[in-house]
Amino acid sequence: MTFDLKITGGTIVDGTGKPGYVGDVGIKDGKVIALGKVDGPAAQTIDATGKVVSPGFVDVHTHYDAQILWDRMLTISPWHGVTTTVIGNCGFGVAPTREIHRKLIMQTLEKVEGMSLEALEAGLGTAWPFETFPQYLDALEQRGSAINVAALFGHTPLRLYVMGEESTERAATADEVGTMKKLVREAMDAGAIGFGTSVSVSHNGYAGKPVPSRQATPEEMDALVSVMGEMKRGLMQITIGRDFSTRHMAEVSRKYNIPVTWTALLSHLYGPGGHRKQLDLAAEQRKSGALVIPQVSCRPLNFEVTFAEPFIFDVMPFMNELAKADAKEPGTRRRAYADPAWREKLRSEVTPLFRNWWDRVVIAWSPSHRELEEMPLTAAAAKLGKDPVDLALDISLADDLQTRFRMAVMNFDEKEVAELITDPNTIIALSDAGAHASQLCDACYSTHLLGHWVRDRKVFTLEEAVHNLTQRPAEMFGITDRGVLAEGRPADVVVFDPKTVNPGPLKRVYDLPAGADRLVSEASGIEAVVVNGKMIRQNNKDMVAANDKLPGRLLRHGRAA
């Protein structure tokens, strides 16, 4: 037999957690057809001696919903070995959307997911090729992508579609809930793998208003999730908040026999050591018959923000009030930032999460103070004899609020992070790829896990880490034909060097539509990335072009048609 692609001599780590073994992989017609000793010629051969051969990584928490419409390569995820991605997280997306609401959806993504409005407008254009969610999936399938895509159905566009702008103001009526239920069923029939939503107090959209999903009652949530119970498939993904707690999640999980996964359980989210209570609760819920899985991150949650749009601070009431006031009367922010009394609020009225926040801040970029770039804020303040908060606001005002500050918001305690990522009741996710592009870059989480937590810290074995990047997230999200290297399965494969695999340093590029900027990280040690039998990356170079016929598949109902 002649193979399309043969990968020889590597250590095969098949994604199941079983010990790796040295062998070959034979691929033909997009599938793995031989494992172990593979005889016969091949159109293309990769010598993987000394390297690891694993399934492609499955990233279940991304926000490529808009970007995929102008970037079919879904950069930068495949650079780091990701071959399958889930969009629609936190209930955000671009479908269903009526033409009159397109600007509102883009403004919501701008505010809540840190996306450039100019990039969204230029990238999506004025002639969207869809209105409904089934039409959106059809458009994705027709356009194609470099890697595989599965989609959650988002609560925020759904509510806006049914209720209009009142969706940000009030609870839904019984008739409106009934209409939403029909659209959830329509989305699930079309191929959605589940339902995404958010009740996070930090999720505010256009004009500082709560995103529509935050106005949903627990009864509305229950009604929409009941559709998946009736269909006996799907999962709920939710960004947590007071109005729909883990208790509510456990109730709907047991009631409808579906998994519920929530975003995100991070070190210091509940104060030092507070994560243990949540881990204990997840274990108790599992014993009670509920499948409630916290999503955790293997990276520090670093954000680059400006005081023009200080997203990370919006959870604090006085900052949220300022955002709303500035939306009504531009210039309100600047006046507040110059006011000594308001500055004192930023020092003393912060929530426990942001206590002494200035100790975790680096000045990333400042046109007026280039000599301070990459200096810790406290060190720069000491050098200039200033208070750190005063310095941050002074140079922000000098830079027209464009100064960038990089802050470790959460997940900076490595001992706690190790407990979170190794707990049997959590799932490693939260890359947020496609969102907050100018503020953070965690799409490189997979190479960070393999480099930092496997090779450097030895918290995981290689087999355990690969299992957590492949089979485990795929099974959790109902993606049934990915995540394992096995004969007869689609050939999504990553070849990497365990001695060198790592994310590279962050760098800022200006390659989004309208020249908008984003942070990216190149990968080290990712030797080859194969999607459905087609080599898409080798030695850090694309092997396909964006205008080619690309090998990624839309995973309707969690599998390729």
Secondary structure, DSSP 8 states (H G I E B T S, - for coil): --BSEEEEEEEE--SSS---EEEEEEEETTEEEEEES--S-BSSEEE-TTSEEEE-EEE--B--TTGGGT-TT-TTGGGGTEEEEEE-GGG--S-S--GGGHHHHHHHHHHHS---HHHHHHHH-S--S-SSHHHHHHHHHHH-BSSEEEEEEEHHHHHHHHHGGGGGTS---HHHHHHHHHHHHHHHHHT--EEEEE--TT-B-GGG-B-GGGG--HHHHHHHHHHHHHHT--EEEEE-BTTB-HHHHHHHHHHHT--EEEE---TBTTBTTTHHHHHHHHHHHHHTT--EEEEE-SS-EEEEE-TTS-GGGGGSHHHHHHHHHHHHSTTHHHHHHH-HHHHHHHHHS--GGGTTGGGGEEEEE-TT-GGGTTEEHHHHHHHHT--HHHHHHHHHHHTTT--EEEEEEE---HHHHHHHHH-TT-EE----BTSSTTT---TTHHHHIIIIIIIIT-SS-HHHHHHHHTHHHHHHTT-TT-S---TTSB--EEEE-TTT-EE---EEE--SGGG--EEE--EESEEEEEETTEEEEETTEESS-TTS---B-B-GGGS--
